[in-house]
């Protein structure tokens, strides 16, 4: 793709001014949306994206020449970061080194990352006050190669029913691909291993209730391609998935969009793009806005895991 030579512009975001270079660079060639369109999208869902990312270590998926070019998975904050950008130092024992990762505290930090060619934001399920103690349980409904959205819908309702019986409030969102994520706010009182064990216990309960649709088999080669995998290992340390309101690097500029439970049967993943989400957000606001007010203890799930002797496989 040819480089854009459009002049830089300045964007005021709260008290900050972000210099946006190459605003007319096309990021989504099939649709024509530009870097500036991506900035305008994130501005339109500002409170929502900040709420989804706030204080969480965040990996960036950058596309320096647009989504048809190279994709860069960036843990360390890019060079040239302004002094007001918040970070947290994390240790990665497998590599024996540390990295300073972004911690969003204001919308300007999101827009600065977009200036640095970020399309997708992938936060941890813990916060920088104690990165080793997750406060978010993530249920990832990952359809197999021969699954369809109707199957995702069926399993989502099964998961919703099981959450209701536990007294847990689930916040669903499309994955931005073909699946669905459900987030549950939890007390940050257990480490990643225990949260994974709890997530596996729940996944197996969903599998028990929907055996014709669901698998919890970890190894892809051992799964039936018609099954939907409830991916409990998305709760492992340093495993991240796209946040609510994050754009995905797809040709149709799809968004990982919060949805209401009663919308799941009528919506399609492709309904939510950077073109459609601003109006939806203006009408509905942030559907995950009150997630911090509904905190669940995973103790019942750990009791299930202990009873069954569950130990998730090594996620690496």
VENTA-V789794 format. One record per residue. N is the residue number from 1. SS is DSSP state (helix for helix, strand for strand, loop for the rest). NEAR is the number of other C-alpha atoms within 12 Angstrom. D_LAST is the distance of its C-alpha to the last C-alpha in Angstrom with 2 decimals. Layout:
{{N:SS:NEAR:D_LAST} {N:SS:NEAR:D_LAST}}
This chain:
{{1:loop:16:34.87} {2:loop:16:37.76} {3:loop:18:37.38} {4:loop:20:39.26} {5:loop:12:42.22} {6:loop:17:43.02} {7:loop:14:44.21} {8:loop:18:42.08} {9:strand:18:42.84} {10:strand:19:42.40} {11:strand:24:40.96} {12:strand:19:41.77} {13:strand:23:39.01} {14:loop:14:40.46} {15:loop:12:41.66} {16:strand:20:39.59} {17:strand:19:40.57} {18:strand:28:37.89} {19:strand:24:39.03} {20:strand:31:37.65} {21:loop:27:37.91} {22:loop:29:38.23} {23:loop:32:38.45} {24:loop:28:39.59} {25:loop:32:36.65} {26:strand:32:35.55} {27:strand:43:31.93} {28:strand:33:32.19} {29:loop:23:34.56} {30:loop:15:35.09} {31:loop:19:36.39} {32:loop:21:37.67} {33:strand:28:36.09} {34:strand:34:35.97} {35:helix:42:34.29} {36:helix:34:37.13} {37:helix:31:36.52} {38:helix:46:32.92} {39:helix:44:34.31} {40:helix:27:36.93} {41:helix:37:34.41} {42:helix:40:32.42} {43:helix:33:35.77} {44:helix:29:36.81} {45:loop:39:33.90} {46:helix:35:33.90} {47:helix:28:33.93} {48:helix:36:31.24} {49:helix:43:28.67} {50:helix:33:29.43} {51:helix:30:29.11} {52:helix:47:25.67} {53:helix:41:24.43} {54:loop:35:26.64} {55:loop:30:25.36} {56:loop:40:21.66} {57:strand:43:19.50} {58:strand:48:19.22} {59:strand:40:17.49} {60:strand:42:20.07} {61:strand:35:20.05} {62:strand:34:23.15} {63:loop:32:25.37} {64:loop:32:28.07} {65:loop:30:30.26} {66:loop:41:29.49} {67:loop:36:26.97} {68:loop:21:28.02} {69:loop:21:27.14} {70:loop:17:24.17} {71:loop:22:21.37} {72:strand:23:20.11} {73:strand:23:17.02} {74:strand:29:18.50} {75:loop:34:17.21} {76:loop:29:20.37} {77:loop:35:23.59} {78:loop:27:25.65} {79:loop:16:28.58} {80:loop:13:31.88} {81:loop:23:30.75} {82:loop:20:33.84} {83:loop:12:34.40} {84:loop:19:34.25} {85:loop:28:30.65} {86:loop:29:28.61} {87:strand:30:25.26} {88:strand:29:23.11} {89:strand:24:21.58} {90:strand:32:17.96} {91:strand:20:16.28} {92:strand:18:12.87} {93:loop:11:12.53} {94:loop:10:9.97} {95:loop:9:12.78} {96:loop:9:15.61} {97:strand:13:17.26} {98:strand:16:18.36} {99:strand:23:19.01} {100:strand:26:21.74} {101:strand:37:20.60} {102:strand:40:23.17} {103:strand:41:24.45} {104:loop:39:26.93} {105:loop:28:30.15} {106:loop:29:32.59} {107:helix:37:32.94} {108:helix:34:33.97} {109:helix:42:30.48} {110:helix:49:29.20} {111:helix:44:32.10} {112:helix:41:31.61} {113:helix:43:28.03} {114:helix:41:29.54} {115:helix:39:32.06} {116:loop:35:29.22} {117:loop:39:28.19} {118:strand:40:25.52} {119:strand:48:25.44} {120:strand:44:22.38} {121:strand:45:21.39} {122:strand:41:17.92} {123:strand:43:18.27} {124:loop:43:16.22} {125:loop:45:17.34} {126:loop:41:18.98} {127:loop:32:21.94} {128:helix:30:22.84} {129:helix:19:25.24} {130:helix:22:22.36} {131:loop:31:18.93} {132:loop:29:17.33} {133:loop:29:19.27} {134:loop:38:18.50} {135:loop:35:21.72} {136:strand:49:20.46} {137:strand:51:19.05} {138:strand:45:17.85} {139:strand:45:18.59} {140:strand:43:17.36} {141:strand:45:19.60} {142:strand:42:18.04} {143:strand:36:20.73} {144:loop:29:20.25} {145:loop:19:22.02} {146:loop:19:25.24} {147:loop:27:25.11} {148:loop:25:27.47} {149:helix:32:28.20} {150:helix:23:30.60} {151:helix:31:27.85} {152:helix:41:25.82} {153:helix:36:29.08} {154:helix:30:29.65} {155:helix:42:26.29} {156:helix:45:26.70} {157:helix:28:30.02} {158:helix:29:28.64} {159:helix:41:26.02} {160:helix:33:28.88} {161:helix:22:31.07} {162:helix:26:28.56} {163:helix:31:28.01} {164:helix:16:31.79} {165:helix:16:32.28} {166:helix:21:29.93} {167:loop:20:31.82} {168:loop:31:28.86} {169:loop:30:29.56} {170:loop:41:27.11} {171:strand:41:27.23} {172:strand:39:26.36} {173:strand:44:25.75} {174:strand:45:25.15} {175:loop:42:21.81} {176:loop:37:23.78} {177:loop:35:22.64} {178:loop:34:23.50} {179:loop:40:21.94} {180:strand:48:22.69} {181:strand:44:21.10} {182:strand:44:22.73} {183:strand:43:22.51} {184:strand:40:23.90} {185:strand:32:24.88} {186:strand:33:24.21} {187:loop:25:25.51} {188:loop:29:23.27} {189:loop:23:23.71} {190:loop:26:20.33} {191:loop:26:17.00} {192:helix:34:13.67} {193:helix:30:13.07} {194:helix:35:16.52} {195:helix:44:16.34} {196:helix:39:13.40} {197:helix:38:15.62} {198:helix:40:18.52} {199:helix:44:16.92} {200:helix:43:16.11} {201:helix:36:19.71} {202:helix:41:21.09} {203:helix:44:19.23} {204:helix:33:20.70} {205:helix:31:24.05} {206:helix:35:23.99} {207:helix:29:23.20} {208:helix:20:26.11} {209:helix:22:28.39} {210:loop:28:27.53} {211:loop:23:26.56} {212:loop:18:27.92} {213:loop:34:25.73} {214:strand:38:22.40} {215:strand:35:19.46} {216:loop:37:16.56} {217:loop:25:15.20} {218:loop:27:11.44} {219:loop:18:11.58} {220:helix:19:13.53} {221:helix:10:15.76} {222:helix:14:17.00} {223:loop:22:18.12} {224:loop:23:21.67} {225:loop:21:21.86} {226:loop:23:24.46} {227:loop:31:22.26} {228:strand:41:20.77} {229:strand:44:17.27} {230:strand:44:17.16} {231:loop:44:13.66} {232:helix:42:13.30} {233:helix:40:9.66} {234:helix:41:11.34} {235:helix:40:12.40} {236:loop:35:9.31} {237:loop:34:10.15} {238:loop:34:10.39} {239:loop:27:9.70} {240:loop:31:13.15} {241:strand:43:15.57} {242:strand:41:19.10} {243:loop:44:21.60} {244:loop:46:24.84} {245:loop:51:27.32} {246:loop:49:24.89} {247:strand:47:26.10} {248:loop:41:23.79} {249:loop:38:24.16} {250:loop:33:25.90} {251:loop:25:29.37} {252:loop:27:30.97} {253:loop:41:29.72} {254:strand:37:28.17} {255:strand:45:27.34} {256:loop:42:24.98} {257:loop:50:28.06} {258:strand:43:28.80} {259:loop:38:30.97} {260:loop:24:33.19} {261:helix:27:32.66} {262:helix:15:35.96} {263:helix:20:35.04} {264:loop:30:32.16} {265:loop:19:34.59} {266:loop:14:36.47} {267:loop:22:33.96} {268:loop:28:31.89} {269:helix:36:28.81} {270:helix:26:30.98} {271:helix:26:33.56} {272:loop:35:31.74} {273:strand:37:31.97} {274:loop:43:33.07} {275:loop:28:36.56} {276:loop:24:36.73} {277:helix:37:34.78} {278:helix:28:37.30} {279:helix:16:40.08} {280:helix:24:37.91} {281:helix:30:36.79} {282:helix:18:40.42} {283:helix:13:41.47} {284:helix:18:38.75} {285:loop:25:37.25} {286:loop:30:33.79} {287:loop:30:32.90} {288:loop:34:30.23} {289:loop:24:32.74} {290:loop:18:33.20} {291:helix:28:29.65} {292:helix:22:29.96} {293:helix:16:33.02} {294:loop:21:31.26} {295:strand:23:28.97} {296:strand:27:27.61} {297:loop:28:26.74} {298:loop:35:23.78} {299:helix:25:25.72} {300:helix:23:26.82} {301:helix:34:23.32} {302:helix:25:22.29} {303:helix:20:25.45} {304:helix:24:24.35} {305:helix:27:20.96} {306:helix:17:22.90} {307:helix:14:25.47} {308:helix:18:23.09} {309:loop:15:20.93} {310:loop:24:17.74} {311:loop:24:14.38} {312:loop:31:11.34} {313:loop:18:8.64} {314:loop:17:5.48} {315:loop:19:3.81} {316:loop:13:0.00}}
